[in-house]
Amino acid sequence: MNLLNILLGSFFGFSLIWAPILHIIIVILFGFRLISVRRPVGVAIAWFLIVILFPIVGICLYVLIGERPVGRKLTRKIIRMDKEYAAITELMRKRYLVDKDQLPIEGRALSLLAEAKNGSPAIAGNKIELFTNSLEILQDFIDEINRAKKTLHLEFYIWALGGDADRVGEAMIAASQRGVICKVLLDSLGSKDWFKSSWPARFKSAGIQVTEALPIEIGRFQFRRADLRLHRKIFVIDNTIVWTGSMNLVDPRTFKQDSGVGEWVDAMVKIEGPVASQFELTFAFDWSVDNPKISHFKDVAPAPSPTEGSVLAQEFSSGPVYRDDILYQVLLSAIMDAREELTITTPYFGPDDGLMQALMAAAGRGVQVTLIVPKLNDSTLVAWSSRSLYADLMDAGVHIAEFHGGLLHTKSLLIDKRIAIFGSVNFDQRSLRLNFEISLIIYNEMFCATLQKLLDSYLAQSDRVNPVTWSRRVRWRVLLENAAHLTSPLL
């Protein structure tokens, strides 16, 4: 017993002496790491405080989600393929050089910025339709698949099991069996249930090629951030028609019905015309990057589709490693360019200080800025964090509306009713910094008028946040929201 007491005393004595020293060493080394990667000040301070308070947990979290690496091997592959991709997109920019003359004056700077860093140019001659009923969209997908003659390329964050989403899968199998080349690229995390189901085996048996994007590999978290995701929604048919927007391959009647927020409310656009070839090229690039059997990007620029309409539009893709931070710059520029009206819809609102200042400055110079977000959100932490920003926004003159007709999942920016940015991008740090995203920039007043009608329908189902009433909410809610906001740089 005396020996046990001596051993325990020695252990605790050792811990009391060395634990603080070890803590200090961990904090100093971590501080050097933060300095070496030059993180944004708010993010760096947040991580530093976490490691000071909870050193072991903080270091583990930082390894998992602290930086933006996609892994050394994948980074080298993306950089190599991006150089090969650049030669193809340069030809595309030369081919459509004259189309820039059709850009409205207020859209020229935005278009040039979106085209920077090896992006796609604005292209004329497109037909664009807006669709807002999810079940009808799924049926349209099935109809498109049944009409396809050559290729079907699907790229989505989520393919959920059940309902009409399964009917899309059955249509794909039938299309492949009649000779259509089918490729399906899905995010590993977003579509994890689909990958665990019988669908991958059924697809492969039918001749459908399936690739899992950014697979989560246990033991490789120190080399690849676990939560970098492929968040794009792209469906290309025969290189002539493309669908994109906010909707995943899910049936809203069955998707996340236990989350208590109602059905997901989405919107998609169908594009016919030459801009479809830009989406086809982006799909080909993503497919090549995520398919381990492909080492080089050798696809040529797809032949442009025939002119279908009069709409000028521009595909806009973004993501970590390649085109890094271009999305942030485009959104910031769009807000700063607004002169009359700016309406934003997003399910997840988490801007940084720069975007907050841009929104408040727009309202301050007389722009009618309206933010439409869901009243109920499936991410409680994001909801609390976003509400901590309401007071500052409303003090600056920003109008905030909370949609109560379900979880509003549509992601859009409407600028002066002349330019629209529409796609998969949320107005949060995850979309801006971490996800691979896709958008369509539309320079057409007729389409913008159609989008405005949709936004008006959202506003009709929303509760306007009253600045006076909001300022009187109970103190504990203010503290809770402000505490949640402290985590926003880390999300």
C-alpha positions, 0 to 999 in steps of 0.5 A: 500500500505504501508503495502504491501511495509512493507511485501515485504521489510520484505520478501526480508530482510529475504531472503537476510539474510537467503538465504546465510546461507541456501545455506551454510547449504545445501552445507555442508550437501551435502559434508558430504553425498559425503564423506560418500559414497566415490565417485570417486574424479572427480565425487564428485567434479563435483557434489559438484560444481553443488550443489554450483552453483545450490543448489536446482537443483543440489540436485534434480539431485543428488537424481535422478541420483547421486548414484547407488541404485536399491532400498532397497527392490530390493537390498535385493532381489538381494543379497539374490538370488545371494547367492542362485545363487552362489551355482548353479554356483559353480557346473557349475565351477566344471563341466567345470574345465578341460576346462580351460586347453584349454585356451590360455596362454594369455587368462587365467588371463582374464578368471579367472577375468571374472569368479571371483565374482560368474561368469561363467567359460570358456566352450569348445565345442561350435559353434559360427556364426557372423551375421551382417545384421539386417533384416536377423537377425530378419528373423532368430529370426522368424525362430528360434521361428518357430522351437522351441519345448520347451522354448523361453526366450527373454531379451532385452533393446528395443523392438521397434514397427513397421516393422519386429520387429512386425513379431517377436511378431506374431511368438511368439504368434503362438509359445505360442499357439502351446505349447512353454513356452514363457517368455519376459523380457524387460527394462521399459524405453527402451521398454516404447512404447512397454509397452504402446501398445497393445502387452503386452495384446496380449502376455498375452492373448496368454499365453506369460509371460511378465515382466517389468524390473526396472519399473520407479515409480514416488515417489520412485526416492529417493530409486531407481536411475531412470536411472539404466537400463537392457541393455542386449540382450539375446535370448535363444531357448530350452536351446540349442541355444542363440543369443546375441550382440548389436542389440535390437528387432528393425527394422533398417528401422523404428527405430529412423529414425528422429535422422538424423544418418542413420540406426543402424548398429549392429552385433549378434552372434549365439551360439550352445553348452554348453555355451548356458546354462550359458545365460539361467541361467542368464536369469532365474536369471534376470527373478526372480529378476525382477518378483515381484511374485518370492522371491527366486532363485530356478532354477537348473543349466540347463543341458548342451547342447550337444557339437556343435563345437570346440570354447572355450567361456565364458558368462560374465554378469555384473551390479550394486549391484551384480558383481559390477565393474567386467566389469571395471576390465575385460576391463582394464585387456584386454587392459593391456594384449594386445601385438600386436593389440587392436581394439574397436568398440563402439557407445558411447565412454566415458572412465574414466582416468584409461581406458584412461591411459590404452589405451595410455599406450598400444599404447605407448608400441607398440600395434596398438590401433584402435578405431572405433566410429560413425561419427554421433551420436544420443547423441550429448553430448556424441559425443562432450565429446568423441571428447575432448579425441581424441587429447590425444589418438592420441598423444599417438599413438591411431588410431581413425576412424569415421564410416559414414555408419550409427550409428555404434552400434556394441560393441566389443574388439578384442585383438591380433586377438586371444580373442574377447569380444562381446556383449551389453557393450558400452565403457562408464561410463553408461555400466561400472557403471550403466547398467546390461550388457551381453557379450561373451568372445571368445577364438578362432582365427577362430572366431576372424578372422571373426570378423576382417573381419567385423572390416575391413569392418567398417574401409573401411566405415570410415574416419580416424581422422588426428592428424594434421588436428584435432589440427587445428579445430576452438577454439570454438569447442575445448571449446564446447567439453571440456565443454561437457566432464565435464559432463562425470562423471555424465552420 
